Amino acid sequence: QSVLTQPPSVSAAPGQKVTISCSGSSSNIGNNYVSWFQQLPGTAPKLLIYENNKRPSGIPDRFSGSKSGTSATLGITGLQTGDEADYYCGTWDSSLSAEVFGGGTKLTVL
Amino acid sequence: QITLKESGPTLVKPTQTLTLTCSFSGFSLSTSGVGVGWIRQPPGKALEWLALIYWDDDKRYSPSLKSRLTITKDTSKNQVVLTMANMDPVDTATYYCAHRVSTAVTFDYWGQGTLVTVSS
């Protein structure tokens, strides 16, 4: 069981918007930066969002991140079939002294 | 640009010790703030963080696996080595190494991963 809680799956139509939630506690999300990773089928995870809402160079602004209290959210607008992937949130847990990840959310673009 | 690549055995027997090497380029582990971590992913399951080593040799381990893990670095060879003792079939997974910068507190570059199967 993961320290961070994500919905197992979300779906939406091409062109629409979807959000993926990540719930934690004060020892992790509440007091540390959150990252989001995209894992396309058969590939390594790729950083999408860091420091809650910053995008690395090359990541389109269709991807956004936010954090409030002990929860974080990844938003994806203008959905494309190429966005079908597993998405993971991650952060440092100060109580565990460990990096923790969510259980992952599978995005289906219908 | 930053690249990382994992190498090691694809098959290990139960109770054996796994040794994985992360070879990287595009950065130096002697640069302040830089680190390399290991993360694994069992087939069809979520990511699990294993260990992290920083430029100053500060080492962090997953609490649940700490007794079995050792992480070291060879700055001159641009390599980080992870050993995991007493392997079990439940340790079957793809093992990734990744670059980390302490200021951004994230894994920004990942290797392609290497699948390790534990079976007799």
Interface residues (C-beta under 8 A of the other chain):
Chain A: S2 N32 Y33 S35 F37 T43 A44 P45 K46 L47 Y50 E51 P56 Y88 G90 W92 L96 S97 A98 E99 V100 F101 G102 G103 G104
Chain B: G37 I39 A46 L47 E48 W49 L52 R60 S62 P63 Y96 A104 V105 T106 F107 D108 Y109 W110 G111 Q112 G113
